[in-house]
């Protein structure tokens, strides 16, 4: 049976099950009751650690365990490198030295306030998600009952949805800027991505054997990885064929054909193309357009050409659900005028 005691502004929960004692302090009685019920169940199921053992689990130690065991299983080296960089930065934060069993909501508020002085809210959200995942991972894999103060901790709401797409004038300016760029592969690559709604890593991994000119289909089945190697599967693990637009076919026919297993855009690298894009967009006076926004453009154009059939947009973007596809379709009020005038 659990006992709950109010001490100042906090609540202390104490339990004793089968001779095993444990306790913890929380900001509210509801949190203390939730912990006590969960802890009692874990002790009965044999998922028990001596309170002294729990003191060994700092947030940093949990994050290191998660990184050592989870990160190597990520599919691409680029993702593994990005995750490693993020976790190494997180481990330098003072909060990582704290013992999980002793952490309170006030400690998280201090962490949040400090981080928001140097990073954007979306970066902080990624870090929060990583902390949650790390604690849940160690609890499940090591069968230890750790306090997860991040489980119910929320950040201020923010809109991370991108709805920036090119208008006709910007498209023309971009085309002019690309035509003047020294590397003649950059323009075909950018416009091909704009036609086919491809992610950058998918675009660069395309090989000539993926193109079926007779049926006008493109097989998207791998991504470009670190060092110019290819990794099977796309971002969400899905592979599949998408239709080739007439303009996409024209672009392909202007490129030198190599062997079947040669890359279509051989010579372009992931970071090289991103650097080229930054230069091109500045020359075109559209500095706020990201290269991934081209995928939004393509999805929106597909929606317009297919009378708003979201299932056809899904077939083009290869996303797993309608909600994800809708995040890429941005119909502007001015786009409705022609339809309204014709009605």
Secondary structure, DSSP 8 states (H G I E B T S, - for coil): --EEEEETTEEEEEEEETTEEEEEEESSHHHHHHHHHHHHHHHHTT----HHHHTT-BHHHHHHHHHHHHGGGSS-HHHHHHHHHHHHHHHTSGGGGSBGGG--HHHHHHHHHHHTTTS-HHHHHHHHHHHHHHHHHHHHHHT-----TTTT---------------HHHHHHHHHHHHT-S-HHHHHHHHHHHHHT--HHHHHH-BGGGEETTTTEEEE-EEE-GGG-EEES-TTS--EEEE--HHHHHHHHTS----TTSBTTTT--HHHHHHHHHHHHHHTT-TT--TTHHHHHHHHHHHHHTTT-HHHHHHHHT-SSHHHHHTT----GGGGHHHHHH-
